[in-house]
């Protein structure tokens, strides 16, 4: 009896550990990025160990006949459910990437798709412009597409309100990005091709230690985008399947950007000069960074600043609030 109980507890514990660490539950309880990455790198071995313990427990139960049949079934279902949640819940069920399935439609043909004041993030590359509606892209997190022959991947973290596009190139090979987990208030991206893990907020590859170079993004209203880019396209998102609808109903994007309900321990956050959810424009070059609130930029109009070895001009365009 003791041996059977030990096998069952170990099997269930190892199985559910991954489901806890690699889903939003881990972020809620403050699981660190180091633990998330460390677990993910060995999760197949842990799943294998849990499966062997489960088989051993079932074989022993068959011999001893201590549990009722339904109890054995529940045990097996819980363990297998933990395996599935560990491997598939976040990247494939809760936040499925649209890197290869994104649909773009001409902005001028979508009357009623968005409100005039809705924020969109605009990526312009090789003469092509695409807009990504802030209130609709938070679930997929990842969108892909070609811009003048170049493959670009657009990523978005709703908790930090951070849009970051990359050229789809890692050591000369295309990436297949998925959401691995949310940790420290930010996305961990997983390249299924190379196994690389990327911290979106720092553009840092945790395995190879490479730095990805983000592409420029401009934020503006939907009406401004329609006026400035009449030939531009927009990511067309409809929450159509049951999981998307449940997630959309449970987690309003406005709640992530206002107040502290969806506020977790952000990477190395120890600065309290501004409210945690104050919207800012941040510029990073190497180890140097500077941030400006949007209200400040609206007030001054133009700001010149040095960041690293770059001279940057920030300009607010009043007629488009851009």
PALORO-619108 format. One record per residue (C-alpha): residue number from 1; residue in three letters; y, z, x. Coordinates in nm, 2 decimals, padded with zeros to 4 digits. Example, Ala and Ser with C-alpha at 12.3 -4.5 7.8 and 13.67 -1.06 7.14 Angstrom:
2
r k: 1; r: ALA; yy: -00.45; zz: 00.78; xx: 01.23 $
r k: 2; r: SER; yy: -00.11; zz: 00.71; xx: 01.37 $
//
This chain:
322
r k: 1; r: UNK; yy: 00.00; zz: 00.00; xx: 00.00 $
r k: 2; r: UNK; yy: 00.24; zz: 00.09; xx: 00.28 $
r k: 3; r: UNK; yy: 00.16; zz: -00.23; xx: 00.47 $
r k: 4; r: UNK; yy: 00.21; zz: -00.44; xx: 00.16 $
r k: 5; r: UNK; yy: 00.54; zz: -00.28; xx: 00.08 $
r k: 6; r: UNK; yy: 00.66; zz: -00.32; xx: 00.44 $
r k: 7; r: UNK; yy: 00.57; zz: -00.69; xx: 00.44 $
r k: 8; r: UNK; yy: 00.75; zz: -00.75; xx: 00.11 $
r k: 9; r: UNK; yy: 01.06; zz: -00.56; xx: 00.21 $
r k: 10; r: UNK; yy: 01.09; zz: -00.74; xx: 00.54 $
r k: 11; r: UNK; yy: 01.03; zz: -01.08; xx: 00.38 $
r k: 12; r: UNK; yy: 01.29; zz: -01.02; xx: 00.10 $
r k: 13; r: UNK; yy: 01.54; zz: -00.87; xx: 00.34 $
r k: 14; r: UNK; yy: 01.53; zz: -01.16; xx: 00.58 $
r k: 15; r: UNK; yy: 01.54; zz: -01.41; xx: 00.30 $
r k: 16; r: UNK; yy: 01.84; zz: -01.26; xx: 00.12 $
r k: 17; r: UNK; yy: 02.03; zz: -01.19; xx: 00.44 $
r k: 18; r: UNK; yy: 02.11; zz: -01.56; xx: 00.48 $
r k: 19; r: UNK; yy: 02.21; zz: -01.60; xx: 00.11 $
r k: 20; r: UNK; yy: 02.45; zz: -01.31; xx: 00.17 $
r k: 21; r: UNK; yy: 02.59; zz: -01.42; xx: 00.51 $
r k: 22; r: UNK; yy: 02.63; zz: -01.79; xx: 00.44 $
r k: 23; r: UNK; yy: 02.80; zz: -01.77; xx: 00.10 $
r k: 24; r: UNK; yy: 03.13; zz: -01.63; xx: -00.03 $
r k: 25; r: UNK; yy: 02.96; zz: -01.29; xx: -00.06 $
r k: 26; r: UNK; yy: 02.97; zz: -01.26; xx: 00.32 $
r k: 27; r: UNK; yy: 03.34; zz: -01.32; xx: 00.32 $
r k: 28; r: UNK; yy: 03.41; zz: -01.07; xx: 00.04 $
r k: 29; r: UNK; yy: 03.24; zz: -00.80; xx: 00.25 $
r k: 30; r: UNK; yy: 03.41; zz: -00.91; xx: 00.58 $
r k: 31; r: UNK; yy: 03.12; zz: -01.06; xx: 00.77 $
r k: 32; r: UNK; yy: 03.27; zz: -01.19; xx: 01.09 $
r k: 33; r: UNK; yy: 03.27; zz: -01.55; xx: 01.21 $
r k: 34; r: UNK; yy: 03.05; zz: -01.45; xx: 01.51 $
r k: 35; r: UNK; yy: 02.78; zz: -01.32; xx: 01.28 $
r k: 36; r: UNK; yy: 02.80; zz: -01.62; xx: 01.05 $
r k: 37; r: UNK; yy: 02.76; zz: -01.86; xx: 01.34 $
r k: 38; r: UNK; yy: 02.50; zz: -01.66; xx: 01.52 $
r k: 39; r: UNK; yy: 02.29; zz: -01.63; xx: 01.20 $
r k: 40; r: UNK; yy: 02.32; zz: -02.00; xx: 01.12 $
r k: 41; r: UNK; yy: 02.21; zz: -02.11; xx: 01.47 $
r k: 42; r: UNK; yy: 01.88; zz: -01.92; xx: 01.43 $
r k: 43; r: UNK; yy: 01.84; zz: -01.93; xx: 01.05 $
r k: 44; r: UNK; yy: 01.54; zz: -02.17; xx: 01.06 $
r k: 45; r: UNK; yy: 01.35; zz: -01.92; xx: 01.27 $
r k: 46; r: UNK; yy: 01.45; zz: -01.64; xx: 01.04 $
r k: 47; r: UNK; yy: 01.34; zz: -01.84; xx: 00.73 $
r k: 48; r: UNK; yy: 01.01; zz: -01.91; xx: 00.91 $
r k: 49; r: UNK; yy: 00.95; zz: -01.55; xx: 00.98 $
r k: 50; r: UNK; yy: 01.03; zz: -01.45; xx: 00.62 $
r k: 51; r: UNK; yy: 00.79; zz: -01.72; xx: 00.50 $
r k: 52; r: UNK; yy: 00.51; zz: -01.59; xx: 00.72 $
r k: 53; r: UNK; yy: 00.57; zz: -01.24; xx: 00.60 $
r k: 54; r: UNK; yy: 00.57; zz: -01.36; xx: 00.24 $
r k: 55; r: UNK; yy: 00.24; zz: -01.54; xx: 00.29 $
r k: 56; r: UNK; yy: 00.09; zz: -01.23; xx: 00.46 $
r k: 57; r: UNK; yy: 00.20; zz: -01.01; xx: 00.17 $
r k: 58; r: UNK; yy: 00.05; zz: -01.25; xx: -00.09 $
r k: 59; r: UNK; yy: -00.28; zz: -01.27; xx: 00.09 $
r k: 60; r: UNK; yy: -00.29; zz: -00.89; xx: 00.12 $
r k: 61; r: UNK; yy: -00.20; zz: -00.85; xx: -00.25 $
r k: 62; r: UNK; yy: -00.48; zz: -01.09; xx: -00.34 $
r k: 63; r: UNK; yy: -00.72; zz: -00.86; xx: -00.16 $
r k: 64; r: UNK; yy: -00.59; zz: -00.53; xx: -00.28 $
r k: 65; r: UNK; yy: -00.47; zz: -00.62; xx: -00.63 $
r k: 66; r: UNK; yy: -00.20; zz: -00.36; xx: -00.63 $
r k: 67; r: UNK; yy: 00.07; zz: -00.55; xx: -00.81 $
r k: 68; r: UNK; yy: 00.06; zz: -00.71; xx: -01.14 $
r k: 69; r: UNK; yy: 00.06; zz: -01.10; xx: -01.14 $
r k: 70; r: UNK; yy: 00.42; zz: -01.12; xx: -01.27 $
r k: 71; r: UNK; yy: 00.54; zz: -00.89; xx: -00.99 $
r k: 72; r: UNK; yy: 00.39; zz: -01.11; xx: -00.73 $
r k: 73; r: UNK; yy: 00.55; zz: -01.42; xx: -00.89 $
r k: 74; r: UNK; yy: 00.89; zz: -01.24; xx: -00.90 $
r k: 75; r: UNK; yy: 00.85; zz: -01.15; xx: -00.53 $
r k: 76; r: UNK; yy: 00.77; zz: -01.51; xx: -00.43 $
r k: 77; r: UNK; yy: 01.05; zz: -01.65; xx: -00.64 $
r k: 78; r: UNK; yy: 01.31; zz: -01.41; xx: -00.49 $
r k: 79; r: UNK; yy: 01.21; zz: -01.50; xx: -00.13 $
r k: 80; r: UNK; yy: 01.21; zz: -01.88; xx: -00.19 $
r k: 81; r: UNK; yy: 01.53; zz: -01.84; xx: -00.38 $
r k: 82; r: UNK; yy: 01.68; zz: -01.68; xx: -00.08 $
r k: 83; r: UNK; yy: 01.57; zz: -01.97; xx: 00.14 $
r k: 84; r: UNK; yy: 01.73; zz: -02.22; xx: -00.09 $
r k: 85; r: UNK; yy: 02.05; zz: -02.03; xx: -00.12 $
r k: 86; r: UNK; yy: 02.07; zz: -01.99; xx: 00.26 $
r k: 87; r: UNK; yy: 02.03; zz: -02.36; xx: 00.33 $
r k: 88; r: UNK; yy: 02.18; zz: -02.53; xx: 00.02 $
r k: 89; r: UNK; yy: 02.40; zz: -02.31; xx: -00.19 $
r k: 90; r: UNK; yy: 02.74; zz: -02.34; xx: -00.01 $
r k: 91; r: UNK; yy: 02.72; zz: -02.69; xx: 00.15 $
r k: 92; r: UNK; yy: 02.53; zz: -02.88; xx: -00.13 $
r k: 93; r: UNK; yy: 02.57; zz: -02.69; xx: -00.46 $
r k: 94; r: UNK; yy: 02.89; zz: -02.48; xx: -00.47 $
r k: 95; r: UNK; yy: 03.11; zz: -02.70; xx: -00.24 $
r k: 96; r: UNK; yy: 02.95; zz: -03.05; xx: -00.21 $
r k: 97; r: UNK; yy: 03.14; zz: -03.27; xx: 00.03 $
r k: 98; r: UNK; yy: 03.29; zz: -03.60; xx: -00.09 $
r k: 99; r: UNK; yy: 03.30; zz: -03.75; xx: 00.26 $
r k: 100; r: UNK; yy: 03.08; zz: -04.04; xx: 00.16 $
r k: 101; r: UNK; yy: 03.14; zz: -04.04; xx: -00.22 $
r k: 102; r: UNK; yy: 03.52; zz: -04.00; xx: -00.26 $
r k: 103; r: UNK; yy: 03.68; zz: -04.23; xx: -00.52 $
r k: 104; r: UNK; yy: 04.04; zz: -04.35; xx: -00.47 $
r k: 105; r: UNK; yy: 04.25; zz: -04.52; xx: -00.73 $
r k: 106; r: UNK; yy: 04.59; zz: -04.67; xx: -00.72 $
r k: 107; r: UNK; yy: 04.86; zz: -04.41; xx: -00.80 $
r k: 108; r: UNK; yy: 05.06; zz: -04.64; xx: -01.02 $
r k: 109; r: UNK; yy: 04.76; zz: -04.69; xx: -01.25 $
r k: 110; r: UNK; yy: 04.71; zz: -04.32; xx: -01.32 $
r k: 111; r: UNK; yy: 04.96; zz: -04.21; xx: -01.58 $
r k: 112; r: UNK; yy: 04.88; zz: -03.85; xx: -01.70 $
r k: 113; r: UNK; yy: 04.64; zz: -03.78; xx: -01.41 $
r k: 114; r: UNK; yy: 04.88; zz: -03.52; xx: -01.26 $
r k: 115; r: UNK; yy: 05.20; zz: -03.35; xx: -01.36 $
r k: 116; r: UNK; yy: 05.52; zz: -03.48; xx: -01.19 $
r k: 117; r: UNK; yy: 05.57; zz: -03.15; xx: -00.99 $
r k: 118; r: UNK; yy: 05.21; zz: -03.12; xx: -00.87 $
r k: 119; r: UNK; yy: 05.17; zz: -03.10; xx: -00.49 $
r k: 120; r: UNK; yy: 04.98; zz: -03.37; xx: -00.31 $
r k: 121; r: UNK; yy: 04.90; zz: -03.40; xx: 00.06 $
r k: 122; r: UNK; yy: 04.96; zz: -03.75; xx: 00.20 $
r k: 123; r: UNK; yy: 04.79; zz: -03.91; xx: 00.49 $
r k: 124; r: UNK; yy: 04.94; zz: -04.23; xx: 00.61 $
r k: 125; r: UNK; yy: 04.75; zz: -04.42; xx: 00.88 $
r k: 126; r: UNK; yy: 04.76; zz: -04.79; xx: 00.99 $
r k: 127; r: UNK; yy: 04.98; zz: -04.88; xx: 00.69 $
r k: 128; r: UNK; yy: 04.76; zz: -04.72; xx: 00.43 $
r k: 129; r: UNK; yy: 04.86; zz: -04.41; xx: 00.23 $
r k: 130; r: UNK; yy: 04.63; zz: -04.17; xx: 00.04 $
r k: 131; r: UNK; yy: 04.73; zz: -03.87; xx: -00.16 $
r k: 132; r: UNK; yy: 04.51; zz: -03.56; xx: -00.22 $
r k: 133; r: UNK; yy: 04.60; zz: -03.34; xx: -00.52 $
r k: 134; r: UNK; yy: 04.62; zz: -02.98; xx: -00.42 $
r k: 135; r: UNK; yy: 04.48; zz: -02.85; xx: -00.75 $
r k: 136; r: UNK; yy: 04.18; zz: -03.08; xx: -00.75 $
r k: 137; r: UNK; yy: 04.05; zz: -03.10; xx: -00.39 $
r k: 138; r: UNK; yy: 03.97; zz: -02.73; xx: -00.33 $
r k: 139; r: UNK; yy: 03.60; zz: -02.75; xx: -00.45 $
r k: 140; r: UNK; yy: 03.48; zz: -03.04; xx: -00.24 $
r k: 141; r: UNK; yy: 03.70; zz: -02.94; xx: 00.05 $
r k: 142; r: UNK; yy: 03.60; zz: -03.26; xx: 00.24 $
r k: 143; r: UNK; yy: 03.70; zz: -03.63; xx: 00.16 $
r k: 144; r: UNK; yy: 03.64; zz: -03.94; xx: 00.36 $
r k: 145; r: UNK; yy: 03.75; zz: -04.30; xx: 00.37 $
r k: 146; r: UNK; yy: 03.87; zz: -04.59; xx: 00.58 $
r k: 147; r: UNK; yy: 04.24; zz: -04.65; xx: 00.68 $
r k: 148; r: UNK; yy: 04.29; zz: -04.99; xx: 00.82 $
r k: 149; r: UNK; yy: 03.94; zz: -04.99; xx: 00.97 $
r k: 150; r: UNK; yy: 03.95; zz: -04.63; xx: 01.10 $
r k: 151; r: UNK; yy: 03.72; zz: -04.37; xx: 00.94 $
r k: 152; r: UNK; yy: 03.92; zz: -04.05; xx: 00.86 $
r k: 153; r: UNK; yy: 03.79; zz: -03.72; xx: 00.72 $
r k: 154; r: UNK; yy: 04.03; zz: -03.51; xx: 00.52 $
r k: 155; r: UNK; yy: 03.95; zz: -03.13; xx: 00.51 $
r k: 156; r: UNK; yy: 04.12; zz: -02.87; xx: 00.29 $
r k: 157; r: UNK; yy: 04.09; zz: -02.49; xx: 00.29 $
r k: 158; r: UNK; yy: 04.22; zz: -02.35; xx: -00.04 $
r k: 159; r: UNK; yy: 04.26; zz: -01.99; xx: 00.08 $
r k: 160; r: UNK; yy: 04.50; zz: -02.08; xx: 00.36 $
r k: 161; r: UNK; yy: 04.64; zz: -02.39; xx: 00.18 $
r k: 162; r: UNK; yy: 04.56; zz: -02.58; xx: 00.49 $
r k: 163; r: UNK; yy: 04.50; zz: -02.96; xx: 00.48 $
r k: 164; r: UNK; yy: 04.37; zz: -03.11; xx: 00.81 $
r k: 165; r: UNK; yy: 04.25; zz: -03.47; xx: 00.86 $
r k: 166; r: UNK; yy: 04.05; zz: -03.58; xx: 01.16 $
r k: 167; r: UNK; yy: 03.94; zz: -03.92; xx: 01.30 $
r k: 168; r: UNK; yy: 03.57; zz: -03.92; xx: 01.22 $
r k: 169; r: UNK; yy: 03.46; zz: -03.91; xx: 01.58 $
r k: 170; r: UNK; yy: 03.28; zz: -03.65; xx: 01.78 $
r k: 171; r: UNK; yy: 03.18; zz: -03.75; xx: 02.13 $
r k: 172; r: UNK; yy: 03.18; zz: -04.12; xx: 02.01 $
r k: 173; r: UNK; yy: 02.96; zz: -04.05; xx: 01.71 $
r k: 174; r: UNK; yy: 03.06; zz: -04.02; xx: 01.34 $
r k: 175; r: UNK; yy: 03.04; zz: -03.67; xx: 01.18 $
r k: 176; r: UNK; yy: 02.88; zz: -03.58; xx: 00.85 $
r k: 177; r: UNK; yy: 03.08; zz: -03.27; xx: 00.76 $
r k: 178; r: UNK; yy: 02.98; zz: -03.00; xx: 00.51 $
r k: 179; r: UNK; yy: 03.12; zz: -02.66; xx: 00.43 $
r k: 180; r: UNK; yy: 02.91; zz: -02.41; xx: 00.61 $
r k: 181; r: UNK; yy: 03.09; zz: -02.09; xx: 00.50 $
r k: 182; r: UNK; yy: 03.43; zz: -01.93; xx: 00.44 $
r k: 183; r: UNK; yy: 03.50; zz: -01.67; xx: 00.70 $
r k: 184; r: UNK; yy: 03.82; zz: -01.49; xx: 00.81 $
r k: 185; r: UNK; yy: 03.99; zz: -01.66; xx: 00.52 $
r k: 186; r: UNK; yy: 03.92; zz: -02.01; xx: 00.65 $
r k: 187; r: UNK; yy: 03.66; zz: -02.29; xx: 00.65 $
r k: 188; r: UNK; yy: 03.37; zz: -02.32; xx: 00.89 $
r k: 189; r: UNK; yy: 03.28; zz: -02.69; xx: 00.89 $
r k: 190; r: UNK; yy: 02.92; zz: -02.80; xx: 00.98 $
r k: 191; r: UNK; yy: 02.84; zz: -03.14; xx: 01.13 $
r k: 192; r: UNK; yy: 02.49; zz: -03.21; xx: 01.01 $
r k: 193; r: UNK; yy: 02.45; zz: -03.49; xx: 01.27 $
r k: 194; r: UNK; yy: 02.53; zz: -03.29; xx: 01.59 $
r k: 195; r: UNK; yy: 02.49; zz: -02.94; xx: 01.46 $
r k: 196; r: UNK; yy: 02.85; zz: -02.86; xx: 01.57 $
r k: 197; r: UNK; yy: 03.04; zz: -02.59; xx: 01.38 $
r k: 198; r: UNK; yy: 03.42; zz: -02.63; xx: 01.35 $
r k: 199; r: UNK; yy: 03.67; zz: -02.36; xx: 01.27 $
r k: 200; r: UNK; yy: 03.92; zz: -02.55; xx: 01.06 $
r k: 201; r: UNK; yy: 04.23; zz: -02.33; xx: 01.12 $
r k: 202; r: UNK; yy: 04.20; zz: -02.37; xx: 01.50 $
r k: 203; r: UNK; yy: 04.03; zz: -02.72; xx: 01.51 $
r k: 204; r: UNK; yy: 03.79; zz: -02.56; xx: 01.76 $
r k: 205; r: UNK; yy: 03.42; zz: -02.66; xx: 01.80 $
r k: 206; r: UNK; yy: 03.23; zz: -02.34; xx: 01.84 $
r k: 207; r: UNK; yy: 02.93; zz: -02.49; xx: 02.02 $
r k: 208; r: UNK; yy: 03.08; zz: -02.75; xx: 02.25 $
r k: 209; r: UNK; yy: 03.42; zz: -02.57; xx: 02.28 $
r k: 210; r: UNK; yy: 03.59; zz: -02.90; xx: 02.22 $
r k: 211; r: UNK; yy: 03.93; zz: -02.92; xx: 02.04 $
r k: 212; r: UNK; yy: 03.96; zz: -03.18; xx: 01.76 $
r k: 213; r: UNK; yy: 04.30; zz: -03.34; xx: 01.73 $
r k: 214; r: UNK; yy: 04.44; zz: -03.32; xx: 01.37 $
r k: 215; r: UNK; yy: 04.63; zz: -03.61; xx: 01.21 $
r k: 216; r: UNK; yy: 04.97; zz: -03.57; xx: 01.05 $
r k: 217; r: UNK; yy: 05.00; zz: -03.46; xx: 00.68 $
r k: 218; r: UNK; yy: 05.30; zz: -03.47; xx: 00.46 $
r k: 219; r: UNK; yy: 05.33; zz: -03.26; xx: 00.15 $
r k: 220; r: UNK; yy: 05.53; zz: -03.38; xx: -00.15 $
r k: 221; r: UNK; yy: 05.52; zz: -03.39; xx: -00.53 $
r k: 222; r: UNK; yy: 05.32; zz: -03.64; xx: -00.73 $
r k: 223; r: UNK; yy: 05.63; zz: -03.80; xx: -00.86 $
r k: 224; r: UNK; yy: 05.77; zz: -03.84; xx: -00.50 $
r k: 225; r: UNK; yy: 05.44; zz: -04.00; xx: -00.39 $
r k: 226; r: UNK; yy: 05.45; zz: -04.25; xx: -00.68 $
r k: 227; r: UNK; yy: 05.81; zz: -04.34; xx: -00.59 $
r k: 228; r: UNK; yy: 05.77; zz: -04.35; xx: -00.21 $
r k: 229; r: UNK; yy: 05.42; zz: -04.51; xx: -00.20 $
r k: 230; r: UNK; yy: 05.40; zz: -04.75; xx: -00.50 $
r k: 231; r: UNK; yy: 05.09; zz: -04.92; xx: -00.34 $
r k: 232; r: UNK; yy: 04.93; zz: -04.59; xx: -00.23 $
r k: 233; r: UNK; yy: 04.60; zz: -04.46; xx: -00.36 $
r k: 234; r: UNK; yy: 04.50; zz: -04.11; xx: -00.46 $
r k: 235; r: UNK; yy: 04.18; zz: -03.91; xx: -00.45 $
r k: 236; r: UNK; yy: 04.04; zz: -03.93; xx: -00.81 $
r k: 237; r: UNK; yy: 03.86; zz: -03.61; xx: -00.89 $
r k: 238; r: UNK; yy: 03.70; zz: -03.51; xx: -01.21 $
r k: 239; r: UNK; yy: 03.51; zz: -03.18; xx: -01.24 $
r k: 240; r: UNK; yy: 03.21; zz: -03.34; xx: -01.42 $
r k: 241; r: UNK; yy: 02.89; zz: -03.15; xx: -01.35 $
r k: 242; r: UNK; yy: 02.81; zz: -02.80; xx: -01.48 $
r k: 243; r: UNK; yy: 02.86; zz: -02.63; xx: -01.14 $
r k: 244; r: UNK; yy: 03.20; zz: -02.79; xx: -01.09 $
r k: 245; r: UNK; yy: 03.31; zz: -02.69; xx: -01.44 $
r k: 246; r: UNK; yy: 03.20; zz: -02.33; xx: -01.40 $
r k: 247; r: UNK; yy: 03.36; zz: -02.30; xx: -01.06 $
r k: 248; r: UNK; yy: 03.69; zz: -02.45; xx: -01.19 $
r k: 249; r: UNK; yy: 03.70; zz: -02.21; xx: -01.48 $
r k: 250; r: UNK; yy: 03.62; zz: -01.91; xx: -01.26 $
r k: 251; r: UNK; yy: 03.86; zz: -01.98; xx: -00.97 $
r k: 252; r: UNK; yy: 04.20; zz: -02.12; xx: -01.05 $
r k: 253; r: UNK; yy: 04.37; zz: -02.27; xx: -00.75 $
r k: 254; r: UNK; yy: 04.70; zz: -02.10; xx: -00.84 $
r k: 255; r: UNK; yy: 04.52; zz: -01.76; xx: -00.80 $
r k: 256; r: UNK; yy: 04.43; zz: -01.86; xx: -00.44 $
r k: 257; r: UNK; yy: 04.79; zz: -01.93; xx: -00.35 $
r k: 258; r: UNK; yy: 04.96; zz: -01.65; xx: -00.53 $
r k: 259; r: UNK; yy: 04.91; zz: -01.28; xx: -00.51 $
r k: 260; r: UNK; yy: 04.63; zz: -01.10; xx: -00.33 $
r k: 261; r: UNK; yy: 04.32; zz: -01.16; xx: -00.54 $
r k: 262; r: UNK; yy: 04.18; zz: -01.42; xx: -00.31 $
r k: 263; r: UNK; yy: 04.30; zz: -01.26; xx: 00.01 $
r k: 264; r: UNK; yy: 04.06; zz: -01.18; xx: 00.29 $
r k: 265; r: UNK; yy: 04.09; zz: -01.08; xx: 00.65 $
r k: 266; r: UNK; yy: 04.26; zz: -01.38; xx: 00.80 $
r k: 267; r: UNK; yy: 04.19; zz: -01.47; xx: 01.16 $
r k: 268; r: UNK; yy: 04.36; zz: -01.21; xx: 01.38 $
r k: 269; r: UNK; yy: 04.63; zz: -01.13; xx: 01.12 $
r k: 270; r: UNK; yy: 04.84; zz: -00.84; xx: 01.23 $
r k: 271; r: UNK; yy: 05.19; zz: -00.98; xx: 01.14 $
r k: 272; r: UNK; yy: 05.35; zz: -00.84; xx: 00.83 $
r k: 273; r: UNK; yy: 05.70; zz: -01.00; xx: 00.86 $
r k: 274; r: UNK; yy: 05.63; zz: -01.22; xx: 00.55 $
r k: 275; r: UNK; yy: 05.41; zz: -01.17; xx: 00.24 $
r k: 276; r: UNK; yy: 05.06; zz: -01.28; xx: 00.30 $
r k: 277; r: UNK; yy: 05.08; zz: -01.57; xx: 00.05 $
r k: 278; r: UNK; yy: 05.43; zz: -01.70; xx: 00.16 $
r k: 279; r: UNK; yy: 05.40; zz: -02.08; xx: 00.20 $
r k: 280; r: UNK; yy: 05.50; zz: -02.19; xx: 00.55 $
r k: 281; r: UNK; yy: 05.51; zz: -02.50; xx: 00.76 $
r k: 282; r: UNK; yy: 05.32; zz: -02.43; xx: 01.08 $
r k: 283; r: UNK; yy: 05.33; zz: -02.63; xx: 01.41 $
r k: 284; r: UNK; yy: 05.08; zz: -02.56; xx: 01.69 $
r k: 285; r: UNK; yy: 05.06; zz: -02.71; xx: 02.04 $
r k: 286; r: UNK; yy: 04.81; zz: -02.55; xx: 02.27 $
r k: 287; r: UNK; yy: 04.87; zz: -02.18; xx: 02.28 $
r k: 288; r: UNK; yy: 05.22; zz: -02.20; xx: 02.13 $
r k: 289; r: UNK; yy: 05.30; zz: -02.20; xx: 01.76 $
r k: 290; r: UNK; yy: 05.59; zz: -02.17; xx: 01.53 $
r k: 291; r: UNK; yy: 05.62; zz: -02.13; xx: 01.15 $
r k: 292; r: UNK; yy: 05.90; zz: -02.18; xx: 00.90 $
r k: 293; r: UNK; yy: 05.91; zz: -02.09; xx: 00.54 $
r k: 294; r: UNK; yy: 05.96; zz: -02.37; xx: 00.29 $
r k: 295; r: UNK; yy: 06.26; zz: -02.20; xx: 00.15 $
r k: 296; r: UNK; yy: 06.43; zz: -02.18; xx: 00.49 $
r k: 297; r: UNK; yy: 06.37; zz: -02.55; xx: 00.55 $
r k: 298; r: UNK; yy: 06.51; zz: -02.63; xx: 00.21 $
r k: 299; r: UNK; yy: 06.82; zz: -02.43; xx: 00.30 $
r k: 300; r: UNK; yy: 06.90; zz: -02.57; xx: 00.65 $
r k: 301; r: UNK; yy: 06.78; zz: -02.93; xx: 00.58 $
r k: 302; r: UNK; yy: 06.70; zz: -03.01; xx: 00.95 $
r k: 303; r: UNK; yy: 06.55; zz: -02.79; xx: 01.22 $
r k: 304; r: UNK; yy: 06.49; zz: -02.88; xx: 01.59 $
r k: 305; r: UNK; yy: 06.23; zz: -02.68; xx: 01.78 $
r k: 306; r: UNK; yy: 06.03; zz: -02.69; xx: 02.10 $
r k: 307; r: UNK; yy: 05.66; zz: -02.61; xx: 02.07 $
r k: 308; r: UNK; yy: 05.46; zz: -02.64; xx: 02.39 $
r k: 309; r: UNK; yy: 05.57; zz: -02.96; xx: 02.56 $
r k: 310; r: UNK; yy: 05.68; zz: -03.12; xx: 02.24 $
r k: 311; r: UNK; yy: 06.02; zz: -03.15; xx: 02.07 $
r k: 312; r: UNK; yy: 05.98; zz: -03.14; xx: 01.70 $
r k: 313; r: UNK; yy: 06.22; zz: -03.22; xx: 01.42 $
r k: 314; r: UNK; yy: 06.15; zz: -03.07; xx: 01.07 $
r k: 315; r: UNK; yy: 06.34; zz: -03.23; xx: 00.79 $
r k: 316; r: UNK; yy: 06.36; zz: -03.15; xx: 00.42 $
r k: 317; r: UNK; yy: 06.43; zz: -03.45; xx: 00.19 $
r k: 318; r: UNK; yy: 06.60; zz: -03.30; xx: -00.12 $
r k: 319; r: UNK; yy: 06.57; zz: -03.60; xx: -00.35 $
r k: 320; r: UNK; yy: 06.19; zz: -03.58; xx: -00.32 $
r k: 321; r: UNK; yy: 06.16; zz: -03.21; xx: -00.22 $
r k: 322; r: UNK; yy: 05.95; zz: -03.32; xx: 00.07 $
//
